[in-house]
Amino acid sequence: MDYVAVLLPSLVVGLIFWFAMKSIFNADKAERQAEARAQAEADAQAAAGDDSPELPTESDK
């Protein structure tokens, strides 16, 4: 039982660290995927010849 009391704090801290790193890497992965989608859309618009972004005009207000 002494081993559990000695190892448990390290295991808990290790698990907290693992979950934190996992969430950071998942967020980074999602951000890279979103950036790739946005870049692909921009490339598709550029290939179609529509280089101007859709900005509101006076008639839209």
C-alpha positions as CSV (number, residue, x, y, z in Angstrom):
1,M,0.0,0.0,0.0
2,D,3.0,2.3,0.6
3,Y,3.9,2.0,-3.1
4,V,0.4,3.3,-4.2
5,A,0.7,6.3,-1.9
6,V,4.1,7.1,-3.3
7,L,3.3,6.6,-7.0
8,L,-0.3,8.0,-7.1
9,P,0.7,11.8,-7.0
10,S,3.1,11.3,-9.9
11,L,0.5,9.3,-11.9
12,V,-2.2,11.9,-11.4
13,V,0.2,14.7,-12.5
14,G,1.3,12.7,-15.4
15,L,-2.4,12.1,-16.5
16,I,-3.2,15.8,-16.1
17,F,-0.2,16.6,-18.3
18,W,-1.2,14.0,-20.9
19,F,-4.7,15.4,-21.1
20,A,-3.5,18.9,-21.4
21,M,-1.0,18.1,-24.2
22,K,-3.6,16.0,-26.0
23,S,-6.0,18.9,-26.0
24,I,-3.3,21.3,-27.2
25,F,-2.4,19.0,-30.1
26,N,-6.0,18.4,-31.0
27,A,-6.6,22.2,-31.1
28,D,-3.5,22.7,-33.2
29,K,-4.7,20.0,-35.6
30,A,-8.1,21.5,-35.9
31,E,-6.6,24.9,-36.6
32,R,-4.3,23.6,-39.3
33,Q,-7.2,21.8,-41.0
34,A,-9.3,25.0,-40.9
35,E,-6.3,27.0,-42.3
36,A,-5.9,24.4,-45.1
37,R,-9.7,24.7,-45.9
38,A,-9.5,28.5,-46.0
39,Q,-6.4,28.4,-48.2
40,A,-8.1,25.9,-50.6
41,E,-11.1,28.2,-50.9
42,A,-8.8,31.1,-51.6
43,D,-6.9,29.2,-54.2
44,A,-10.2,28.1,-55.8
45,Q,-11.4,31.7,-56.0
46,A,-8.1,32.8,-57.5
47,A,-8.3,30.0,-60.1
48,A,-11.8,31.1,-61.0
49,G,-10.6,34.6,-61.6
50,D,-12.5,36.1,-58.7
51,D,-9.6,37.9,-56.9
52,S,-11.7,40.5,-55.2
53,P,-12.9,39.6,-51.7
54,E,-16.5,40.2,-51.0
55,L,-16.6,43.5,-49.3
56,P,-19.8,45.4,-48.4
57,T,-20.6,48.1,-50.8
58,E,-22.7,51.3,-50.3
59,S,-25.8,49.6,-51.7
60,D,-25.4,46.7,-49.2
61,K,-25.8,49.1,-46.2
